[in-house]
Amino acid sequence: MNTVTGIASDDDGNQASDDDDAAVVFTDEIPAIEVTKSADVTEVPETGGNVTYTITVDNVGETDVTLDTIIDNVFGDLDGVGTCAVPQTIAVGASYTCAFTEFVSGDPAAPHVNIATVTGTDEHGDPVTDADDETIGDTTTWRITVTNRGPSAATGVELTDVLGAELTYVTHSGDGAFDASTSVWTVGTIESGGTRTLDLTTTVEDAGVFTNVVEVTAADQTDSDSTPGDGQGDDHAEATVESVAVLASGIIGDLVWHDVNANGVVDGGEDGIAGVTVRLTNLDTGDVRDMATNSDGLYLFSGLDAGMYEVVSMGPGDGFALTTVGSFTIDLADGQSFLDADFGYAAVLPATGLEVLFFLRAGVALLGAGIATLLAARRRETLVLRAARIRLNLA
């Protein structure tokens, strides 16, 4: 706000003044990031194999953002792992990308899922966070076969396979060329009686029965019993896949810290406490999971179904007292990220029975010493008086 004041006078020396002000309101710029996690392969043998994960963080907000942590619920703190390192400052509209490689193995019936969670702050200290997951093994491969029944060669053949919202393209192999951005498979020429094949691999993003439809949409020659792109005829085919379960993606976290000033708020310069056990209980099923905080005091429970949960900090041990609530009850929605379950601890003086007993004994000992000193002083006084009396009697 600024104010302008005007002062004037007439030829008789009379003065007059007036002022007015104008205000400019500053609006807070909202930080926002978008995390994308991908893998270079989506399937490995049961015996395992190396998987390279790539994490990209896009600054989609209105202010520059500084990334503080990159945490993977399976592989832990990624700072210094592969090419990942924090802190990183991302300007508005810019992005940060890093990659790391880990060995993955397991049961084919239980796909490996891990979640990367990124946290940061803007220039005013406003927090920002986002997470993304990657699944290894939960894929479906569609085999598409097209045959030329003759009597002559077919040229300029193209097929279109448009994936629905529940199906995500992963990779492909086979004859011709497939453009994932347009879903067009360019086959080219098929001799009479010849066959061309394309294997198209996708992930299934939801539970249910999903249909994949493919059809010839272009050819240089006329097909006597079908029309390209009309949704029917022998140049049109479809297949279905059933996904019977959805991988849980809910997460709960996030910090156990040393609350130096005991105000219940994470202030600058206050560090996380490593090795603190945090217990998560599914109140619907009774299942219990324990996790220890990492070197930065962070923890993250992931792959959670929707439901009611309780998260409790078991504490860092003697010498600390809670400055926040000791437990959270969370009604977790499907796919929700709850990253506000923070626990603060302040250092306190010991107050156990052992210390009280020690000081009690010390006090009694000091009291006894004082009484003994007093009695000794009185005894010395008595001896002096007696000696004086003796001397007087002799005189």
PANULUM-323060 format. One record per residue (C-alpha): chain; x, y, z. Coordinates in nm, 3 decimals, padded with zeros to 5 digits. Each point is the difference from the previous one (the first is absolute). Layout:
N
A/X/Y/Z
...
//
This chain:
395
A/00.000/00.000/00.000
A/00.121/00.352/-00.072
A/-00.150/00.342/00.077
A/00.032/00.333/-00.186
A/-00.058/00.327/00.187
A/-00.043/00.338/-00.172
A/00.048/00.334/00.180
A/-00.090/00.344/-00.147
A/-00.036/00.361/00.113
A/-00.174/00.311/-00.139
A/00.140/00.355/-00.030
A/-00.118/00.077/00.354
A/00.208/-00.285/00.142
A/-00.296/-00.232/00.072
A/00.099/-00.365/-00.038
A/-00.201/-00.297/-00.115
A/00.096/-00.368/-00.027
A/-00.145/-00.332/-00.107
A/00.128/-00.355/-00.044
A/-00.101/-00.330/-00.155
A/00.147/-00.350/00.001
A/00.013/-00.301/-00.229
A/00.051/-00.366/00.094
A/00.142/-00.294/-00.193
A/-00.090/-00.345/00.139
A/00.256/-00.280/-00.033
A/-00.153/-00.341/-00.061
A/00.180/-00.314/00.112
A/00.135/-00.201/-00.292
A/-00.102/-00.363/00.038
A/00.275/-00.265/-00.036
A/-00.084/-00.322/-00.184
A/00.203/-00.290/-00.137
A/-00.089/-00.304/-00.207
A/00.204/-00.318/00.045
A/00.026/-00.265/-00.271
A/00.175/-00.330/00.063
A/00.076/-00.248/-00.279
A/00.206/-00.315/-00.051
A/00.207/-00.109/-00.298
A/-00.162/-00.347/00.019
A/-00.336/-00.108/00.136
A/00.068/-00.372/00.026
A/00.289/-00.198/00.149
A/00.041/-00.377/00.050
A/-00.093/-00.149/00.338
A/00.371/-00.029/00.081
A/00.021/00.377/-00.035
A/00.177/00.259/-00.210
A/00.127/00.358/00.003
A/-00.259/00.273/-00.048
A/00.093/00.362/-00.068
A/-00.254/00.243/00.141
A/-00.028/00.358/-00.124
A/-00.160/00.271/00.214
A/-00.108/00.327/-00.157
A/-00.124/00.292/00.209
A/-00.179/00.278/-00.190
A/-00.058/00.339/00.161
A/-00.362/00.067/-00.098
A/-00.059/00.272/00.260
A/00.038/00.376/00.008
A/00.332/00.031/00.187
A/00.346/-00.154/00.003
A/00.026/-00.316/00.209
A/00.293/-00.156/00.186
A/-00.016/-00.379/00.027
A/00.101/-00.120/00.348
A/-00.055/-00.378/-00.008
A/-00.056/-00.283/-00.248
A/-00.117/-00.308/00.190
A/-00.080/-00.342/-00.147
A/-00.216/-00.219/00.222
A/00.201/-00.310/-00.101
A/00.353/00.131/-00.063
A/-00.002/00.280/00.259
A/00.161/00.342/-00.018
A/00.121/00.056/-00.358
A/00.228/00.294/00.078
A/00.336/-00.105/-00.145
A/-00.142/-00.315/-00.164
A/00.066/-00.019/-00.374
A/-00.024/00.352/-00.139
A/-00.254/00.114/00.261
A/00.110/00.277/00.235
A/-00.169/00.268/00.211
A/-00.043/00.287/00.055
A/-00.100/00.099/-00.354
A/-00.160/00.331/-00.097
A/-00.251/-00.012/-00.288
A/-00.120/00.317/-00.168
A/-00.364/00.042/-00.102
A/-00.066/-00.216/-00.307
A/00.331/-00.186/00.033
A/00.064/-00.359/00.110
A/00.256/-00.220/00.176
A/00.077/-00.357/-00.106
A/00.212/-00.269/00.162
A/00.036/-00.377/-00.030
A/00.116/-00.295/00.210
A/00.033/-00.376/-00.056
A/-00.109/-00.273/00.243
A/-00.030/-00.381/-00.011
A/-00.365/-00.115/00.009
A/-00.124/-00.355/00.057
A/-00.308/-00.167/00.143
A/-00.315/-00.200/-00.054
A/-00.156/00.025/-00.348
A/-00.344/00.003/00.163
A/00.087/00.311/00.203
A/00.133/00.284/-00.214
A/00.271/00.221/00.150
A/-00.127/00.352/00.069
A/00.202/00.285/00.142
A/-00.088/00.366/00.051
A/00.221/00.306/-00.022
A/-00.105/00.294/00.217
A/00.160/00.342/-00.052
A/-00.026/00.286/00.248
A/00.117/00.359/-00.019
A/-00.072/00.364/00.080
A/-00.037/00.325/-00.189
A/00.189/00.322/00.076
A/-00.242/00.084/00.282
A/00.033/-00.341/00.164
A/-00.338/-00.128/-00.117
A/00.016/-00.381/-00.023
A/-00.071/-00.200/-00.315
A/-00.009/-00.376/-00.063
A/-00.103/-00.255/-00.262
A/00.046/-00.372/-00.062
A/-00.014/-00.250/-00.283
A/00.033/-00.377/-00.018
A/00.138/-00.253/-00.247
A/-00.109/-00.362/-00.038
A/00.222/-00.282/-00.120
A/-00.193/-00.304/-00.124
A/-00.363/00.114/-00.024
A/-00.021/-00.009/-00.379
A/-00.209/-00.147/-00.282
A/00.132/-00.085/-00.348
A/-00.243/00.012/-00.294
A/00.094/-00.191/-00.315
A/-00.144/00.148/-00.320
A/00.013/-00.209/-00.318
A/-00.107/00.111/-00.349
A/-00.017/-00.244/-00.294
A/-00.036/00.068/-00.372
A/-00.234/-00.264/-00.147
A/00.089/00.097/-00.357
A/-00.018/-00.047/-00.281
A/00.248/00.291/-00.045
A/00.243/00.189/00.220
A/-00.136/00.274/00.229
A/00.187/00.331/00.027
A/-00.029/00.308/00.219
A/-00.154/-00.205/00.283
A/-00.053/00.181/00.332
A/-00.179/-00.109/00.316
A/-00.109/00.214/00.294
A/-00.008/-00.124/00.360
A/-00.125/00.277/00.232
A/00.066/-00.076/00.367
A/-00.267/00.093/00.250
A/00.061/00.213/00.308
A/00.058/-00.311/00.212
A/00.282/-00.127/-00.225
A/00.339/00.169/-00.019
A/00.251/-00.071/-00.276
A/00.330/-00.150/00.116
A/00.180/-00.150/-00.301
A/-00.051/-00.194/-00.322
A/00.180/-00.241/-00.232
A/-00.072/-00.165/-00.333
A/-00.038/00.086/-00.368
A/-00.034/00.347/-00.149
A/-00.003/00.318/00.209
A/-00.230/00.096/00.288
A/-00.052/00.364/00.103
A/-00.107/00.009/00.366
A/-00.111/00.365/-00.028
A/-00.255/-00.077/-00.276
A/-00.055/-00.374/00.070
A/00.059/-00.067/-00.372
A/00.178/-00.318/-00.105
A/00.151/00.050/-00.346
A/00.033/-00.345/-00.154
A/00.076/00.092/-00.362
A/-00.010/-00.289/-00.247
A/-00.139/-00.347/00.071
A/00.039/-00.261/-00.271
A/-00.292/-00.229/-00.084
A/-00.038/-00.254/00.282
A/00.248/00.192/00.214
A/-00.037/00.096/00.368
A/00.134/00.287/00.209
A/00.007/00.008/00.383
A/00.034/00.271/00.266
A/00.038/-00.061/00.376
A/-00.123/00.302/00.197
A/00.071/00.014/00.374
A/-00.209/00.218/00.234
A/-00.059/00.042/00.371
A/-00.351/-00.033/00.145
A/-00.085/00.302/00.214
A/-00.323/-00.119/00.163
A/-00.202/-00.306/00.096
A/-00.259/-00.144/-00.239
A/-00.036/-00.141/-00.351
A/00.153/00.212/-00.277
A/-00.028/-00.039/-00.374
A/00.268/00.087/-00.252
A/-00.131/00.061/-00.354
A/00.213/00.000/-00.316
A/-00.100/00.050/-00.362
A/00.149/00.048/-00.347
A/-00.042/00.372/-00.066
A/00.187/00.035/-00.330
A/00.105/-00.207/-00.306
A/00.069/00.074/-00.366
A/-00.228/-00.282/-00.117
A/-00.374/-00.047/00.054
A/-00.105/-00.281/00.234
A/-00.292/-00.185/-00.151
A/-00.173/-00.081/00.330
A/00.095/00.287/00.234
A/00.061/00.375/00.013
A/00.299/00.147/00.187
A/-00.094/00.189/00.315
A/-00.372/-00.087/00.008
A/00.016/-00.196/00.328
A/-00.113/-00.330/-00.145
A/00.097/-00.277/-00.241
A/00.293/-00.238/-00.005
A/00.249/00.286/00.007
A/-00.122/00.086/00.349
A/00.086/-00.194/00.318
A/-00.008/00.040/00.375
A/00.126/-00.175/00.312
A/-00.056/00.046/00.373
A/00.209/-00.021/00.314
A/-00.124/-00.024/00.359
A/00.185/00.174/00.282
A/-00.126/-00.146/00.325
A/00.185/00.228/00.243
A/00.122/00.354/00.019
A/00.338/00.062/00.159
A/-00.047/00.217/00.307
A/00.164/00.340/-00.031
A/-00.087/00.187/00.322
A/00.289/00.135/00.210
A/00.043/00.130/00.358
A/00.308/00.187/00.137
A/00.217/00.195/00.078
A/00.240/00.148/00.267
A/00.129/-00.055/00.353
A/00.213/00.300/00.104
A/00.191/00.158/00.289
A/-00.224/00.288/00.109
A/00.276/00.208/00.161
A/-00.224/00.284/00.120
A/-00.288/-00.237/00.086
A/-00.258/00.205/-00.191
A/-00.146/-00.291/-00.199
A/00.101/00.155/-00.334
A/00.283/-00.100/-00.235
A/00.227/00.305/00.004
A/00.311/00.068/-00.202
A/00.308/-00.177/00.138
A/-00.202/-00.274/00.173
A/00.113/-00.342/-00.123
A/-00.179/-00.330/-00.041
A/00.065/-00.286/00.243
A/00.127/-00.321/-00.159
A/-00.092/-00.352/00.109
A/-00.334/00.078/00.165
A/-00.257/-00.278/-00.041
A/-00.336/00.111/-00.136
A/-00.289/-00.249/00.013
A/-00.290/-00.005/-00.246
A/-00.315/-00.195/00.088
A/-00.281/-00.068/-00.245
A/-00.299/00.043/00.230
A/-00.224/-00.185/-00.247
A/00.211/-00.318/-00.025
A/00.225/00.017/00.305
A/00.316/-00.025/-00.213
A/00.305/00.167/00.157
A/00.311/00.132/-00.177
A/00.312/00.151/00.159
A/00.253/00.224/-00.169
A/00.311/00.184/00.126
A/00.067/00.358/-00.106
A/00.293/00.055/-00.235
A/00.305/00.221/00.060
A/-00.215/00.312/-00.058
A/-00.276/-00.112/00.237
A/-00.237/-00.083/-00.287
A/-00.231/-00.301/-00.029
A/-00.256/-00.105/-00.261
A/-00.258/-00.281/-00.002
A/-00.118/-00.068/-00.357
A/-00.217/-00.238/-00.199
A/-00.289/00.060/00.240
A/-00.361/-00.085/-00.074
A/-00.274/00.245/00.086
A/-00.105/-00.033/00.363
A/00.046/00.117/00.358
A/00.357/00.009/00.132
A/00.180/00.095/00.321
A/00.365/00.109/-00.010
A/00.197/00.017/00.325
A/00.357/00.108/00.075
A/00.174/-00.238/00.242
A/00.243/00.279/00.098
A/00.380/00.046/-00.008
A/00.041/-00.125/00.358
A/00.087/00.157/00.336
A/00.090/00.366/00.007
A/-00.272/00.114/-00.241
A/-00.362/00.106/00.045
A/-00.270/00.051/-00.264
A/-00.085/00.356/-00.100
A/-00.276/-00.112/-00.239
A/-00.271/-00.262/00.010
A/00.135/-00.353/00.027
A/-00.240/-00.158/-00.250
A/-00.215/00.080/-00.302
A/-00.323/-00.167/-00.110
A/-00.035/00.029/-00.378
A/-00.299/-00.086/-00.219
A/00.202/-00.066/-00.316
A/-00.180/00.030/-00.333
A/00.093/-00.210/-00.303
A/00.336/00.120/-00.133
A/00.025/00.279/00.260
A/00.337/00.136/00.118
A/-00.001/00.104/00.369
A/00.339/00.157/00.080
A/-00.088/00.197/00.313
A/00.057/-00.268/00.266
A/00.297/00.180/00.160
A/00.131/-00.067/00.352
A/00.212/00.250/00.196
A/00.224/-00.080/00.297
A/00.181/00.237/00.235
A/00.289/-00.093/00.229
A/-00.087/-00.011/00.372
A/00.196/-00.042/00.325
A/-00.008/-00.357/00.140
A/-00.265/-00.052/00.266
A/00.007/-00.374/00.074
A/-00.028/-00.164/00.342
A/00.373/-00.076/-00.006
A/00.091/00.367/-00.021
A/-00.249/00.095/00.274
A/00.143/-00.270/00.226
A/00.353/00.120/-00.075
A/-00.082/00.358/00.094
A/-00.193/-00.117/00.309
A/00.299/-00.201/00.118
A/00.232/00.290/-00.075
A/-00.225/00.233/00.198
A/-00.010/-00.233/00.299
A/00.378/-00.033/-00.014
A/00.044/00.377/-00.010
A/-00.248/00.043/00.286
A/00.189/-00.256/00.204
A/00.329/00.172/-00.074
A/-00.148/00.333/00.110
A/-00.127/-00.140/00.328
A/00.336/-00.162/00.067
A/00.179/00.326/-00.071
A/-00.235/00.190/00.233
A/00.047/-00.252/00.280
A/00.375/00.008/-00.046
A/-00.004/00.378/00.021
A/-00.203/-00.009/00.324
A/00.237/-00.262/00.144
A/00.297/00.221/-00.077
A/-00.179/00.293/00.166
A/-00.063/-00.211/00.313
A/00.365/-00.106/00.017
A/00.114/00.359/-00.026
A/-00.233/00.108/00.281
A/00.119/-00.282/00.222
A/00.360/00.090/-00.068
A/-00.074/00.361/00.093
A/-00.161/-00.108/00.327
A/00.303/-00.207/00.088
A/00.231/00.291/-00.052
A/-00.218/00.219/00.218
A/00.000/-00.253/00.283
A/00.380/-00.016/-00.002
A/00.027/00.373/00.029
//
